[in-house]
Amino acid sequence: MKISSILGLNARSQLYSYKYNNSKGRKVCNSKILTERFLKKVGVSVPEIYKVFGRPQDVLNFNWDSLPSSFALKPSRGLGGQGIIVVKKRANPSTSGWITTQRTTVSIDDLKLHTLDILEGAYSLGNEPDVAFIQEYVGRHNAFRKFAFRGTPDIRVIVFNKVPVMAMLRLPTKQSAGKANLHQGAIGVGIDIPTGITTKAILNGQFIKYKPDSTRKLNGIKIPLWTSVLKTAVNAQIASGMGYLGVDIVLHPEKGPMVLEMNAQPGLQIQLCNNAGLRRRLDRIEDLEVRDADHGVNIAKALFVSAFSGKVKIEEETITVKTRERVKVYKYNSKNKLEVLAKVDTGAYRTSIDRTLAKDLGLLNEENILWKGMEYRSAVGVQTRPVIGIKYVLGGRKIVSSASVTDRSKMMTMLLIGRKDLIGFMVNPQDNK
């Protein structure tokens, strides 16, 4: 990772957090209650809030026995996961106690005292008076049960200009007391944006390969509902009016992705577990005209590929292809495919397609154009080309990628497949002789 590509604290604040974020949006982000109310109004899925406590009298008058068997008690402006009690089930149907995710028992009196501490500001910045609330318990998705210690994992997505630029999975540990907070000892695992496959993992700022005290690899985990996770993060950013945002998402076992909270100044350790700098990625999309969440996610998947996700595919299966291959290209927004001859060229980075062929397949539809005016250097000099989304089948494997559009009418093939799409393939030039 190059030093010049890293985003530092000062640059984050001056160039992004304050330049692209407004005071109204920051106010919403600083309150978990306002975040829930705001996002719920615009249709972004969030865990339900059952009760809000603003005064001590609210705590004393509330019927605590009316609470469900599982819930989370939180401060509205708590820092670093402090002050949160997560209840998993009732201790006994005949009692008024509950069992937390840390397997401790709490009574109604315990919850009352803790709530009063929150109101007095025991967990807020500067110990200022706060608001407490009781929220729906999300639990752990089955995909993470083997990797998370008791608590609920979450996914942090950095969104800028409607494009998800970087993401990580945060796994609770015994050290973090079941909380998904890196500063308390949770594990941060980088995620490859195009595939949703985890890459490198860090614990206390150090790279690790396995879950502590186990032989379970932390890389190669496939995040469920990955595209939905990214779209949820972008929709939250659009709704907030903030230009640069960290969105924390939990995967409800039945309901899918939910926004837990938003952060106008998300931490920067996400760069370490992705082994990539935020600054470079932000620069690449700063001036793009992004239409909506779908468009932003497509751009992200085209731009921000991780080398490790390819290694995972290679371990699964390596497919040998020739330098000339028959491939089946999908028509736009259709299951129908057209078979064409393609050149497999490891000397080219990105796949390119002939303009006429792209038009015939409907791929030049405005909704499928990722961005326009990208400069390419080739044997004929610098050219400006549009970039489109493309899906095709090569060697029996479905490839979802992007392609530049150019005039290949004088070439032997209407499609050229670049090395960006060849991760997990072996090219054998001898087969074409």
SEKEBA-665495 format. One record per residue (C-alpha): chain; x, y, z. Coordinates in steps of 0.02 Angstrom, whole numbers, plus 32768, in hexadecimal, padded with zeros to 4 digits. Each point is the difference from the previous one (the first is absolute). Layout:
BEGIN
 chain    x    y    z
     A    X    Y    Z
...
END
This chain:
BEGIN
 chain    x    y    z
     A 8000 8000 8000
     A 804E 80A5 7FC8
     A 800C 808C 8081
     A 7FB9 807C 7F81
     A 7F60 7F99 7FF1
     A 7FDA 8002 80BB
     A 7F7D 8074 8047
     A 8039 8051 80A2
     A 7F9D 8051 808C
     A 801B 80B4 7FC7
     A 7FD6 7FDA 7F4A
     A 7F65 7FA0 8035
     A 7FC1 8095 8063
     A 8032 808E 7F8C
     A 7FE9 7FB3 7F54
     A 7F6A 7F90 801B
     A 7FA2 8002 80A7
     A 7FEB 80BD 8006
     A 8007 8028 7F47
     A 7F78 7F86 7FCD
     A 7F9B 7FEE 80A1
     A 7F83 807E 8046
     A 7FD3 8028 80B4
     A 7F51 7FB8 7FF0
     A 8044 7F59 7FC4
     A 8085 7FFC 8088
     A 7F78 801F 8083
     A 7F9F 7F69 7FC1
     A 809D 7F93 7FFC
     A 802E 8030 80B3
     A 7F5B 7FBC 8042
     A 7FD0 7F49 7FEA
     A 7F4B 802F 8022
     A 7FFB 8087 7F7B
     A 8057 7F89 7F88
     A 7F7A 7F7B 801A
     A 7F71 807C 7FEB
     A 804C 8056 7F69
     A 802B 7F62 7FA0
     A 7F5B 7FAC 8029
     A 7FA2 8090 7FB0
     A 805D 7FEA 7F5A
     A 7FEE 7F43 7FFB
     A 80AF 7FCB 8034
     A 7FF5 7F66 806F
     A 8033 801B 80B7
     A 7FE8 7F9E 80A3
     A 7F60 8038 8055
     A 8009 806E 809B
     A 7F86 7FC7 8086
     A 8014 8088 8083
     A 805D 80A5 8019
     A 802E 8044 80AD
     A 8021 80BB 800C
     A 7FDE 801E 80BA
     A 8019 7F9C 80A0
     A 7F43 7FFF 8015
     A 7FF2 7FA0 7F5B
     A 806D 7F77 8049
     A 7F9B 7FF1 80A0
     A 7F57 8000 7FA9
     A 8029 7F83 7F77
     A 7FB9 7F50 8009
     A 80A1 7F9E 7FEF
     A 7FA4 7F5A 8002
     A 7FB5 8030 7F57
     A 80A9 7FEE 7FAA
     A 801A 7F6D 7F89
     A 8075 7F71 802A
     A 808E 804F 7F9B
     A 8031 80B7 7FE8
     A 8091 807C 800D
     A 800B 8092 807B
     A 806C 808D 7FBA
     A 8036 80B5 801A
     A 7FD1 8070 7F6F
     A 80AA 8055 7FF8
     A 806C 7F77 8046
     A 80B5 7FF0 7FC8
     A 805A 7F63 7FC7
     A 7F77 7F87 8030
     A 8004 8036 80B7
     A 7F64 7FF4 806A
     A 7FA6 7F7E 7F97
     A 7FA9 7F6B 8050
     A 7FC4 7F7B 7F87
     A 7F7E 7F86 8043
     A 7FE9 7F5A 7FA9
     A 7F76 7FA7 8062
     A 7F9D 7FFD 80A2
     A 8056 7FAF 8093
     A 7F63 7FA4 8033
     A 7F4B 8015 7FC9
     A 7FCB 8016 80B4
     A 8082 8087 802A
     A 8020 80B3 7FC9
     A 80B5 7FE3 7FCB
     A 8059 7FEA 7F5A
     A 809F 7FAC 7FC0
     A 8077 8070 7F9E
     A 8069 7FCA 7F6C
     A 8091 7FF7 807C
     A 7F9E 7F80 8065
     A 7FE7 8070 8097
     A 7F57 801B 8053
     A 7FB2 80AD 800D
     A 7F66 802F 8062
     A 7F85 808E 7FE7
     A 805A 8062 8088
     A 80A6 7FE5 7FA5
     A 7FB5 8044 7F5F
     A 7FB3 8095 805A
     A 80A5 8031 8052
     A 805E 7FEC 7F5C
     A 7F81 806B 7FA4
     A 800E 8088 8083
     A 80BE 7FFD 7FEA
     A 7FE8 801A 7F45
     A 7F8D 8095 801E
     A 8084 804F 8071
     A 8080 7FF3 7F73
     A 806C 7F71 8040
     A 8022 7FC4 7F4E
     A 7FF5 809F 7F98
     A 8087 8076 7FC3
     A 802E 807A 808A
     A 7F87 7FA6 8077
     A 7F72 806D 7FC1
     A 7F4D 7FCA 8025
     A 7FC2 7F80 7F83
     A 7F66 7FA0 7FC8
     A 7FEC 7F44 8012
     A 7F9A 7F8C 7F92
     A 7FD0 7F4A 7FEF
     A 8017 7FB6 7F53
     A 7FD8 7F61 7FA3
     A 807E 7F73 8018
     A 804B 7FCD 7F59
     A 8068 7F68 802E
     A 8083 7FA8 7F97
     A 7FE9 7FC8 7F4D
     A 802A 7F48 7FE9
     A 8090 802F 7F8D
     A 805C 8050 8092
     A 7FDA 7F89 8090
     A 80A7 7FA6 7FF4
     A 8063 80A2 7FFB
     A 7FAE 8076 807E
     A 8008 7FF1 80BD
     A 7F4D 800C 8041
     A 7FDB 80B2 7FC5
     A 7FBA 803E 7F5A
     A 807F 8022 7F74
     A 7FE7 8097 7F92
     A 803F 803F 7F59
     A 804B 80AE 7FF1
     A 7FF0 804B 7F52
     A 8052 80A5 7FD0
     A 7F92 805A 7F80
     A 8035 8099 7F9D
     A 7FA2 8052 7F70
     A 7F81 7F71 8000
     A 808B 7F80 7FE7
     A 8032 7F7E 8085
     A 80BD 8013 7FFF
     A 8039 7F8A 808B
     A 7FB5 7F84 807A
     A 802E 7F92 8092
     A 7FAE 7F7A 806B
     A 8011 801E 80BB
     A 7FFC 7F62 8069
     A 7FE5 8003 80BD
     A 8080 7FA2 8069
     A 8014 7FC9 80B3
     A 8076 8092 8018
     A 7F7C 807C 7FC0
     A 7F7C 7FB2 8071
     A 7F95 7FD5 7F6A
     A 8001 80B0 7FB7
     A 802C 8027 7F4B
     A 8078 808D 802A
     A 80B5 7FF9 7FC8
     A 803F 8070 808D
     A 7FB9 7F85 807F
     A 8051 7F69 7FAD
     A 7F8A 7FCC 7F75
     A 8046 7FBA 7F5D
     A 7FFB 8068 7F61
     A 7FFC 7F9F 7F5D
     A 8011 8056 7F57
     A 7F7E 7FD8 7F7B
     A 801A 7FFB 7F44
     A 7F7C 8078 7FBB
     A 7FD6 7FA4 7F5D
     A 7FE9 7F53 804F
     A 7FDB 8019 80B9
     A 808E 7F89 802D
     A 8068 8027 809B
     A 80BA 801E 7FE9
     A 8078 8031 808C
     A 7FD9 800A 80BA
     A 8045 806A 808D
     A 7FF5 7FF2 80BE
     A 8046 808B 806D
     A 8055 804A 7F66
     A 805A 7F5E 7FD2
     A 7FDB 7F8C 7F6D
     A 7FB8 7F57 802F
     A 7FCC 7F6C 7F95
     A 7F91 7F9C 8074
     A 7F79 8022 807F
     A 8055 8008 80AB
     A 8013 7F54 8052
     A 7FC2 7FA6 7F66
     A 8034 7FC5 7F52
     A 7F74 805C 7FA6
     A 8044 806D 7F75
     A 7FBD 80B1 7FFE
     A 8021 801B 7F47
     A 7F91 7FB7 7F7A
     A 7F5B 801B 805F
     A 7F73 8028 7F86
     A 7F8E 808A 8043
     A 7F48 7FD3 7FE2
     A 7F91 8079 7FA1
     A 809A 8066 7FD2
     A 7FB4 806B 7F78
     A 7F6D 8029 8072
     A 807A 8032 8089
     A 8057 807A 7F8B
     A 7F5D 8049 7FBE
     A 7FBE 8016 80B1
     A 809D 8061 802E
     A 7FF3 8071 7F68
     A 7F46 8020 801B
     A 8026 8033 80B3
     A 8084 807A 7FC3
     A 7F8B 804A 7F7D
     A 7F74 8012 8081
     A 8073 8054 807F
     A 8039 8085 7F86
     A 80B3 7FDF 8036
     A 8085 7FF0 7F7A
     A 807D 7F99 8064
     A 7FC1 7F81 807C
     A 8022 7F5F 805E
     A 7F66 7F91 8008
     A 7FF8 7F70 807B
     A 7F90 7F72 7FC6
     A 7FC6 7F63 8059
     A 7FBA 7F66 7FAA
     A 7F5D 7FCD 8051
     A 7FEC 7F41 7FEE
     A 7F52 8016 7FB3
     A 7FEF 80B7 7FCE
     A 80A8 8019 7FA9
     A 806E 809D 8004
     A 7FD3 8087 807F
     A 8059 80A4 8024
     A 8039 8003 80B5
     A 804F 80AE 7FFF
     A 8058 8081 7F93
     A 80A4 8059 8021
     A 8037 80A4 7FB2
     A 80B6 7FDF 8030
     A 8018 7F43 7FF6
     A 80A3 7FB6 8041
     A 8090 7FE1 7F8A
     A 8038 7F52 8034
     A 7F93 7FC0 7F73
     A 8093 8029 7F8E
     A 8073 7F89 805E
     A 7F90 7F67 7FF7
     A 7FE1 8022 7F46
     A 80BA 8022 7FE1
     A 7FC7 8093 7F95
     A 7FFA 80BD 8012
     A 7F5D 805E 8006
     A 804B 809F 7FB6
     A 8022 7FB2 7F57
     A 7F52 7FB3 7FF5
     A 7FAB 80A2 8031
     A 8062 8061 7F7E
     A 7FC8 7F87 7F77
     A 7F46 8021 801B
     A 7FFB 80B3 803F
     A 7FCB 804C 7F5A
     A 7F92 7F73 7FBF
     A 7F48 8020 7FDF
     A 7FA9 7F73 805C
     A 7F45 7FEB 7FE2
     A 7FC6 7F90 808E
     A 802E 7F6F 8073
     A 7FFF 7F7E 7F75
     A 8073 806B 7F96
     A 8075 8021 8093
     A 800E 7F48 802D
     A 8025 7FD2 7F4B
     A 808A 8082 7FFA
     A 804B 7FBE 80A3
     A 8000 7F4D 7FC1
     A 8056 8037 7F60
     A 8087 8066 8056
     A 802D 7FB7 80A8
     A 8037 7F4C 7FEA
     A 8071 7FAD 8082
     A 808D 7F8C 7FCD
     A 7FD6 7F84 808B
     A 7F51 7FD7 7FC0
     A 8054 7FBA 7F66
     A 806E 7F90 806A
     A 7F64 7FB7 804E
     A 7FBA 7FD7 7F54
     A 80A6 7FB3 7FCC
     A 7FFC 7F8E 8099
     A 7F50 7FCA 7FD3
     A 8020 7FDA 7F49
     A 807A 8036 7F7A
     A 7FB8 7FFF 7F50
     A 8072 7FF9 7F69
     A 7FCE 8069 7F69
     A 804C 8025 7F56
     A 8030 80A8 7FB7
     A 7F67 7FEF 7F90
     A 7F61 7FC7 8056
     A 7F48 7FF4 7FD6
     A 7FA2 805F 8088
     A 7F48 8021 801E
     A 7FD7 80B6 8023
     A 7F5D 802C 8058
     A 7F8A 807C 7FB1
     A 7FD5 8095 806D
     A 7F84 7FD8 808A
     A 7FDF 7F54 7FB6
     A 802C 7F48 8017
     A 801C 7FEF 7F45
     A 80B4 7FF3 7FC4
     A 805E 8016 7F5C
     A 8098 7F94 7FDC
     A 8096 805E 7FBA
     A 80B9 7FE1 7FE4
     A 806C 805C 807E
     A 80B9 8024 8010
     A 804A 7FD7 80AB
     A 808A 807E 801B
     A 8062 800A 80A4
     A 8059 8098 7FBB
     A 7F60 8066 800E
     A 7FBC 802F 80AC
     A 7F48 801D 7FDC
     A 7F8A 7FA1 7F8D
     A 7FC6 8060 7F65
     A 7F6F 7FE4 7F89
     A 7FD7 803C 7F51
     A 7F86 8090 7FFD
     A 7F8B 7FAF 7F81
     A 7FFA 7F5C 8060
     A 7FDE 805E 80A2
     A 7F72 805E 7FAC
     A 7FB5 7F60 7FB9
     A 8002 7FB2 80AE
     A 7FAD 8099 804B
     A 8098 8021 806E
     A 8007 80B8 7FCF
     A 7F5E 801F 805C
     A 8018 809C 806A
     A 7FDD 7F9C 809F
     A 8091 7F8B 7FD7
     A 8084 8086 7FE0
     A 806E 8009 809B
     A 805B 809E 7FCE
     A 8031 8060 7F66
     A 80A0 8051 7FC3
     A 8082 7F8A 804C
     A 80AB 8010 7FAD
     A 8058 7F64 7FC0
     A 80AF 7FED 7FBC
     A 8014 7F85 7F71
     A 806D 7FE2 7F69
     A 7FA2 8089 7FA1
     A 8016 8080 808B
     A 7F8D 8045 8088
     A 7F47 7FE2 7FE5
     A 7F66 8036 8061
     A 7F84 7F72 8017
     A 7F60 7FE0 8061
     A 8001 7F6E 807B
     A 7F6A 7F8C 800E
     A 7FCA 7F6D 806A
     A 8013 7F56 7FAF
     A 7FD8 7F4A 802B
     A 8043 7F6C 7FA0
     A 802D 7F48 8011
     A 80B7 7FCE 7FE8
     A 8037 7F4C 8017
     A 7F5C 7FD7 8055
     A 8014 808B 8081
     A 7F8D 8098 8007
     A 8060 80A4 8001
     A 7FAE 80A1 803D
     A 8072 8092 7FD4
     A 8014 80A1 7F9F
     A 803E 8022 7F50
     A 803A 8096 7F9E
     A 7FA5 801F 7F5C
     A 8066 801D 7F62
     A 8002 7FDF 7F45
     A 8041 7F50 7FE3
     A 7FB5 7FED 7F51
     A 80AE 7FE8 7FB6
     A 8032 7F80 8083
     A 7FEE 7F44 7FF5
     A 7F94 7FFC 809D
     A 7F76 8072 803E
     A 802D 7FDF 80B5
     A 80A6 800A 805B
     A 800D 7FB7 80AF
     A 807F 8057 806F
     A 805F 7FBB 8096
     A 7F8A 8055 807B
     A 7F81 7F79 7FD2
     A 807D 7F70 7FFA
     A 801B 7FE4 80BA
     A 7FEA 7F44 801A
     A 802A 7FD7 7F4A
     A 809D 7FBB 7FB0
     A 8021 8039 7F4D
     A 8052 7F7F 7F8F
     A 8037 8051 7F5C
     A 8039 7F59 7FB8
     A 7F4C 7FC4 7FEA
     A 7FE5 807E 7F73
     A 8090 7FC5 7F96
END
